[in-house]
Amino acid sequence: MNKEEQIREEIIVASRTLFQRFGLLKTTMEDIARALSKGKSTLYYYFKNKDEIFEAVITNEIRDVFREVMTAVENGRTGEDKLRIYFLTMINSIKHRILLFQIIKGEIGENLKTIVNLKYKMDNHEVQCIKEILAFGMKNKEWVSEIERNLDLLSYVITSAMRGITLDLIVEEKFPDWDTRINFLSEIFLRGLKR
C-alpha cells in the first residue's frame, strides 16, 4: 500500500468509527479530520464529500464480508458443505457489523440512492458466489440435473432469500437464534438441490 492508499484507508477507518458512534448525519468532515489529526483539505483531496466517504466505508464493509465468506467457502469439500458454510458465514459476518448497519438504517432515507447502488454491487457478488458453489456441486454430481438449466434463476433466488433474512436481521431485528434459522433455510435449499 503506497502512502496515498494508506491515508485513504485511514480516512475510511476513522470515518467508520465515527459513523458507528454518532451516525452519518451527525458526523462532519471536521470530526473526521480531527479524529485523524489532519486538515479538512486532506479529506477533500481524497473524497469530494462525506457521502463519498460513506460509500467507501460501506464498500469496504461489503468487500470484507465477501472476503470472509469466500475464504470460508474455500474450505468446503462438497457443494453441500460450501453452501452451508456460505449461509452461516454470510449471516455471522453481517452480525459482526450489525451496529454500523443499525445506526445507518435510520439514515437510509437521506442516502437511498447510495444504498441502492451498493446493494446492486453486493447482489452481483453474491449471485456469482452462489453460482460458483452450485457449479461446483454440479461438477461433483451432487445436485439434480435441472439446476444447470436454471442456474441463473436459482442463484438469484438464493441471493434474494439471504437478502430478505439479512434485512430482517439488520432492520427489524425480528427473530432470535439466527444460527438455527439459517441451518433450517440451508436444509430446505439443500433438500431441493440433491439428487
FILUMZA-290093 format. One line per 3 residues: number of its first residue (from 1); for each residue x, y, z negated of N, C-alpha, C. Coordinates in steps of 0.02 Angstrom, whole numbers, always signed. Last residue first. Example, Ala and Ser with C-alpha at 12.3 -4.5 7.8 and 13.67 -1.06 7.14 Angstrom:
BEGIN
2> +642/-112/-354/+684/-53/-357/+645/+2/-394; +660/-284/-390/+615/-225/-390/+660/-165/-390
# end
This chain:
BEGIN
195> -1488/-1744/+272/-1511/-1798/+317/-1556/-1845/+278; -1529/-1584/+200/-1497/-1650/+200/-1529/-1698/+249; -1603/-1467/+193/-1548/-1472/+241/-1523/-1543/+251
192> -1694/-1478/+90/-1718/-1466/+157/-1665/-1474/+211; -1609/-1492/-18/-1654/-1547/-1/-1681/-1540/+70; -1548/-1365/-18/-1509/-1425/-2/-1553/-1484/+16
189> -1652/-1279/-57/-1620/-1272/+9/-1584/-1336/+28; -1676/-1332/-186/-1730/-1328/-136/-1699/-1324/-66; -1552/-1313/-248/-1579/-1381/-240/-1634/-1383/-187
186> -1544/-1174/-251/-1496/-1211/-210/-1520/-1283/-198; -1649/-1146/-342/-1651/-1123/-272/-1604/-1163/-228; -1595/-1207/-459/-1660/-1228/-431/-1665/-1208/-357
183> -1481/-1129/-477/-1474/-1202/-466/-1538/-1230/-435; -1543/-1007/-500/-1501/-1015/-440/-1491/-1089/-426; -1604/-1036/-623/-1645/-1018/-565/-1606/-1025/-500
180> -1495/-1058/-705/-1544/-1111/-694/-1584/-1097/-632; -1436/-931/-699/-1398/-990/-675/-1446/-1048/-661; -1528/-842/-757/-1517/-842/-685/-1481/-904/-659
177> -1602/-815/-880/-1575/-880/-861/-1566/-887/-786; -1745/-706/-851/-1685/-728/-888/-1658/-792/-857; -1803/-595/-725/-1801/-662/-754/-1737/-673/-795
174> -1802/-453/-691/-1863/-492/-702/-1853/-555/-744; -1737/-331/-664/-1716/-372/-721/-1773/-419/-742; -1757/-250/-556/-1813/-262/-601/-1795/-301/-664
171> -1628/-229/-497/-1678/-176/-502/-1729/-190/-556; -1548/-348/-510/-1521/-280/-520/-1577/-230/-537; -1633/-459/-492/-1583/-459/-546/-1562/-387/-562
168> -1703/-425/-379/-1739/-436/-441/-1691/-432/-500; -1596/-421/-289/-1633/-359/-304/-1673/-366/-369; -1560/-556/-290/-1513/-506/-312/-1548/-441/-331
165> -1674/-613/-234/-1654/-631/-302/-1608/-578/-330; -1667/-554/-106/-1725/-545/-149/-1709/-559/-222; -1545/-604/-61/-1554/-532/-69/-1613/-518/-115
162> -1572/-740/-52/-1522/-716/-100/-1530/-642/-113; -1665/-734/+52/-1685/-761/-13/-1636/-737/-67; -1585/-683/+155/-1642/-645/+130/-1665/-669/+62
159> -1495/-790/+171/-1471/-724/+151/-1527/-682/+123; -1584/-888/+216/-1547/-898/+153/-1521/-832/+127; -1625/-826/+336/-1674/-842/+283/-1639/-851/+216
156> -1504/-819/+409/-1539/-758/+391/-1588/-770/+334; -1479/-955/+426/-1430/-913/+391/-1462/-848/+367; -1592/-990/+501/-1582/-1018/+435/-1532/-977/+394
153> -1568/-918/+621/-1627/-906/+581/-1618/-930/+509; -1445/-975/+665/-1451/-903/+652/-1510/-888/+606; -1480/-1114/+675/-1426/-1091/+631/-1433/-1017/+614
150> -1566/-1198/+742/-1594/-1141/+705/-1543/-1110/+658; -1495/-1300/+800/-1537/-1259/+844/-1563/-1196/+809; -1434/-1353/+684/-1393/-1324/+737/-1433/-1279/+783
147> -1540/-1408/+612/-1506/-1348/+587/-1466/-1314/+642; -1580/-1527/+663/-1618/-1467/+682/-1583/-1402/+660; -1507/-1630/+603/-1483/-1603/+666/-1519/-1538/+687
144> -1475/-1610/+427/-1517/-1633/+481/-1497/-1597/+545; -1305/-1622/+362/-1370/-1591/+370/-1411/-1625/+426; -1183/-1685/+366/-1220/-1685/+302/-1292/-1662/+311
141> -1081/-1694/+463/-1144/-1732/+471/-1183/-1739/+405; -977/-1609/+461/-971/-1668/+418/-1033/-1713/+420; -1031/-1510/+541/-971/-1546/+565/-961/-1611/+525
138> -1128/-1464/+454/-1148/-1498/+516/-1090/-1539/+543; -1049/-1404/+355/-1092/-1461/+337/-1115/-1500/+399; -996/-1301/+433/-951/-1349/+400/-990/-1412/+383
135> -1111/-1231/+464/-1073/-1262/+518/-1025/-1315/+490; -1145/-1183/+337/-1189/-1230/+371/-1153/-1267/+427; -1034/-1098/+315/-1048/-1154/+269/-1092/-1206/+303
132> -1051/-1008/+421/-990/-1047/+416/-999/-1108/+370; -1175/-951/+387/-1166/-988/+450/-1106/-1034/+447; -1141/-887/+267/-1188/-943/+265/-1182/-984/+329
129> -1054/-788/+320/-1030/-835/+270/-1075/-897/+268; -1143/-717/+402/-1085/-751/+431/-1057/-804/+383; -1230/-665/+306/-1256/-710/+358/-1198/-750/+388
126> -1138/-582/+237/-1170/-637/+203/-1198/-688/+253; -1102/-486/+330/-1051/-528/+300/-1082/-591/+270; -1229/-430/+355/-1190/-460/+409/-1137/-507/+382
123> -1265/-381/+227/-1304/-433/+259/-1264/-469/+314; -1171/-278/+210/-1169/-336/+167/-1207/-394/+198; -1213/-189/+309/-1144/-215/+310/-1141/-279/+269
120> -1343/-164/+263/-1333/-197/+328/-1263/-226/+334; -1312/-99/+143/-1349/-162/+141/-1340/-199/+207; -1255/+18/+190/-1213/-30/+154/-1247/-98/+150
117> -1370/+79/+244/-1311/+63/+287/-1267/+11/+254; -1447/+93/+127/-1472/+52/+182/-1414/+32/+228; -1367/+182/+53/-1382/+116/+26/-1404/+69/+83
114> -1371/+296/+136/-1307/+263/+120/-1318/+192/+97; -1508/+324/+131/-1476/+310/+195/-1409/+274/+184; -1530/+350/-8/-1562/+294/+25/-1526/+275/+91
111> -1493/+435/-109/-1441/+408/-67/-1467/+349/-26; -1602/+471/-184/-1559/+525/-159/-1509/+500/-107; -1650/+345/-220/-1690/+389/-177/-1649/+444/-146
108> -1555/+296/-310/-1557/+269/-242/-1596/+315/-196; -1541/+320/-441/-1522/+375/-396/-1526/+354/-323; -1565/+208/-510/-1608/+265/-524/-1596/+323/-477
105> -1458/+128/-470/-1526/+113/-445/-1574/+171/-456; -1342/+162/-537/-1353/+192/-472/-1425/+182/-448; -1355/+82/-648/-1351/+155/-656/-1368/+189/-591
102> -1355/-44/-590/-1414/-21/-627/-1413/+54/-637; -1227/-52/-534/-1285/-53/-491/-1347/-28/-526; -1147/-48/-652/-1139/+3/-600/-1202/+6/-557
99> -1196/-165/-715/-1202/-100/-747/-1196/-44/-696; -1164/-274/-630/-1234/-253/-640/-1240/-183/-670; -1054/-343/-601/-1056/-274/-578/-1123/-241/-593
96> -1077/-470/-642/-1020/-435/-673/-1019/-361/-653; -1181/-506/-558/-1196/-495/-629/-1139/-458/-663; -1110/-527/-440/-1154/-468/-444/-1171/-453/-517
93> -1047/-645/-475/-1007/-587/-455/-1048/-523/-461; -1156/-729/-497/-1111/-712/-552/-1068/-651/-537; -1212/-736/-366/-1250/-708/-422/-1204/-687/-479
90> -1102/-793/-296/-1132/-730/-275/-1170/-697/-333; -1080/-913/-363/-1029/-862/-364/-1057/-794/-345; -1200/-985/-336/-1180/-969/-405/-1129/-912/-407
87> -1200/-992/-192/-1257/-965/-231/-1234/-942/-300; -1072/-1052/-165/-1091/-986/-137/-1146/-954/-180; -1083/-1175/-226/-1033/-1127/-250/-1050/-1057/-227
84> -1182/-1231/-143/-1194/-1223/-216/-1146/-1170/-245; -1111/-1230/-21/-1173/-1192/-28/-1190/-1180/-102; -1002/-1315/-50/-990/-1245/-30/-1053/-1202/-39
81> -1066/-1437/-75/-1026/-1404/-127/-1019/-1330/-112; -1123/-1456/+54/-1165/-1451/-5/-1128/-1416/-62; -1010/-1469/+132/-1055/-1414/+144/-1100/-1402/+84
78> -871/-1514/+23/-925/-1530/+70/-966/-1467/+82; -779/-1455/-58/-755/-1508/-13/-808/-1526/+39; -742/-1289/-107/-791/-1342/-96/-765/-1392/-45
75> -650/-1187/-106/-636/-1244/-149/-686/-1301/-140; -704/-1085/-30/-649/-1125/+0/-634/-1187/-41; -788/-1022/-119/-817/-1068/-70/-763/-1112/-39
72> -700/-936/-188/-732/-992/-223/-758/-1044/-174; -666/-848/-85/-614/-885/-120/-643/-945/-155; -793/-796/-55/-757/-835/-5/-701/-876/-36
69> -825/-728/-177/-867/-782/-151/-828/-826/-103; -721/-633/-188/-732/-683/-240/-772/-742/-214; -745/-562/-69/-680/-593/-80/-686/-648/-134
66> -873/-514/-92/-862/-564/-40/-794/-598/-46; -848/-426/-199/-896/-480/-207/-881/-534/-155; -759/-337/-136/-735/-378/-192/-782/-437/-204
63> -843/-277/-41/-783/-314/-19/-759/-361/-74; -933/-215/-128/-956/-267/-81/-898/-310/-58; -845/-125/-189/-880/-175/-230/-905/-232/-185
60> -806/-48/-79/-756/-87/-116/-789/-141/-158; -931/+10/-51/-898/-32/-1/-845/-76/-34; -947/+87/-167/-993/+31/-154/-964/-17/-102
57> -840/+179/-147/-845/+139/-209/-888/+77/-196; -874/+237/-25/-811/+199/-31/-812/+154/-93; -992/+301/-61/-994/+249/-10/-931/+205/-14
54> -938/+394/-152/-987/+345/-174/-990/+286/-125; -863/+471/-63/-829/+433/-116/-874/+378/-141; -967/+525/+10/-918/+483/+45/-878/+442/-5
51> -1029/+600/-89/-1065/+545/-58/-1018/+497/-21; -934/+699/-115/-946/+647/-166/-983/+588/-136; -841/+728/+38/-885/+748/-17/-895/+688/-64
48> -735/+689/+119/-771/+751/+134/-812/+776/+75; -579/+632/+55/-651/+622/+62/-684/+689/+74; -445/+672/+55/-462/+603/+69/-535/+590/+83
45> -449/+807/+31/-403/+784/+82/-422/+713/+103; -531/+819/-78/-558/+838/-12/-511/+820/+45; -443/+780/-179/-502/+739/-164/-528/+754/-94
42> -355/+888/-175/-330/+821/-161/-388/+775/-143; -435/+992/-215/-411/+992/-146/-383/+924/-126; -451/+975/-350/-506/+955/-306/-484/+952/-233
39> -297/+908/-420/-341/+963/-399/-396/+937/-353; -283/+785/-550/-267/+812/-484/-315/+869/-469; -312/+694/-651/-263/+747/-662/-236/+774/-596
36> -418/+612/-636/-357/+593/-601/-299/+639/-616; -517/+678/-703/-500/+610/-725/-435/+586/-695; -524/+794/-624/-499/+798/-693/-477/+729/-718
33> -583/+743/-508/-516/+774/-506/-484/+776/-575; -707/+706/-562/-663/+655/-532/-591/+682/-530; -758/+829/-601/-750/+775/-650/-700/+723/-625
30> -764/+893/-476/-719/+919/-528/-706/+866/-582; -864/+825/-416/-797/+819/-387/-745/+843/-438; -968/+754/-547/-949/+805/-498/-880/+791/-470
27> -1103/+657/-598/-1031/+659/-587/-1015/+710/-533; -1240/+654/-593/-1208/+695/-646/-1132/+699/-638; -1268/+567/-487/-1291/+636/-485/-1256/+681/-535
24> -1213/+441/-524/-1188/+478/-465/-1206/+552/-469; -1172/+411/-697/-1216/+409/-639/-1188/+452/-584; -1083/+401/-802/-1129/+459/-800/-1181/+456/-744
21> -1017/+275/-793/-1029/+307/-858/-1084/+360/-855; -1012/+246/-659/-1039/+196/-705/-1057/+228/-772; -949/+357/-609/-1017/+341/-587/-1051/+293/-635
18> -825/+341/-675/-868/+399/-690/-940/+386/-669; -779/+222/-616/-785/+227/-688/-832/+284/-708; -777/+261/-481/-818/+205/-502/-832/+209/-578
15> -679/+361/-485/-749/+378/-470/-796/+324/-492; -564/+286/-510/-586/+337/-559/-659/+355/-548; -564/+209/-391/-567/+177/-457/-592/+226/-510
12> -553/+309/-291/-609/+263/-291/-618/+231/-361; -431/+367/-325/-491/+408/-324/-553/+363/-329; -346/+259/-305/-352/+288/-372/-415/+331/-378
9> -358/+243/-167/-382/+191/-211/-391/+217/-282; -294/+361/-126/-364/+349/-107/-395/+297/-154; -165/+334/-174/-204/+391/-202/-278/+382/-187
6> -134/+223/-93/-134/+217/-166/-175/+273/-198; -135/+276/+33/-183/+224/+17/-189/+216/-59; -26/+364/+20/-93/+390/+34/-147/+339/+16
3> +81/+273/-4/+64/+325/-54/-8/+351/-44; +35/+105/+50/+75/+166/+51/+47/+217/+3; +42/-59/+0/+0/+0/+0/+44/+62/+0
# end
